[in-house]
Amino acid sequence: MKKTIGLWIVGILFLLSGCGNSDAQNTLDPNHLIIGVTPGPHEEVMEQVKKKAAEDGITIELQVFTEYVMPNIALAEGELDLNMFQHKPYLERFSEERNLDLVDVGYTINFPIALYAESLENVSELQEGDRIAIPNDPTNGARALILLESAGLITLEEGVGVEATVNHIAENPMNFHIIELEASQLPRQLEEVTAAVINSNFAIEYGFVPTRDSILMEPGDSPYVNVVAARAENKDDPAIAQLMEYYYQDDIKAFIEERFQGSIVPGW
C-alpha cells in the first residue's frame, strides 16, 4: 500500500513538473530572439536594431523570407519568436483563413504601395486595353485596386473597401486587363505587362525608388502600417516590450527617414 501511494505521489509530481515546463517553454528568451523578416527595408531596419541590442548582450537572429506565406506559418509553429513583414489587414485575414492564433504587438514601418511602368512617365499615358498586374493575395490585391480607383482608372462596387477583388470592379472604362500575380514576382514580370502595382519592399529590393520611379503612389497616411506579429500566448511577453524599446528609438527613426527618403516611413 505504501509503495502504491508513493508511486501515485511521484506521478502527480511528474505531471505538475510537466505543466511548469510547458509554461516556461511559452516564454520568450529576452536574450535571444528569432525574428522573421522580408528582404529590403524590414531586414535593413532590423539590422540596425540588432546592433543596438547586441550592445546590451542581446542576440537577435534574423531569418529572411522571400514571400508572404511561410513567415506566419513558421511563427505559428514556433520556429520564430516574432515576424515583421505585413500590415494588420493581411495578418488578420491570413490568421482567420489558416486558423492561426497570431496577433499584432507593435508597429514598424509603412510601405506605400505604388504603380510602376517601364515605358510610361505618367498614369495618364495608360491606353485602352493595357495590362495591369496586381498582387494576388486578397489584402494587397484589394489595396492595389483601391489605388487604381483613386486615380480614376476603375470604379469599385460601393462599400467593398478592403474586401475588394477583381470581381468587385463595377466600371473599367478603358478595359484594362487586371492580372493577378504573386507579390514578390511583380518586379520581375513588369516587362511583360504595361504597369504593375508593387509593394515597396519588393520594389526597393529590385532597385526601384518608389518616390522617383512610380507613376502612382499611395498617400503617406495610409492605414496599412506594418506590424510586429507574435503568437497570442506571447502578446504580453516582456521580451517583446524590450525589443520595441530598441526599435522605437530616435536614431532608428532617423535611419529610416534618411535611408528611404520618404519611400518608407516610420509607423509610430
Order of alpha helices (4+ residues) and beta strands (2+ residues): alpha-beta-alpha-beta-alpha-beta-alpha-beta-beta-beta-alpha-beta-beta-beta-alpha-beta-alpha-alpha-beta-beta-alpha-alpha-beta
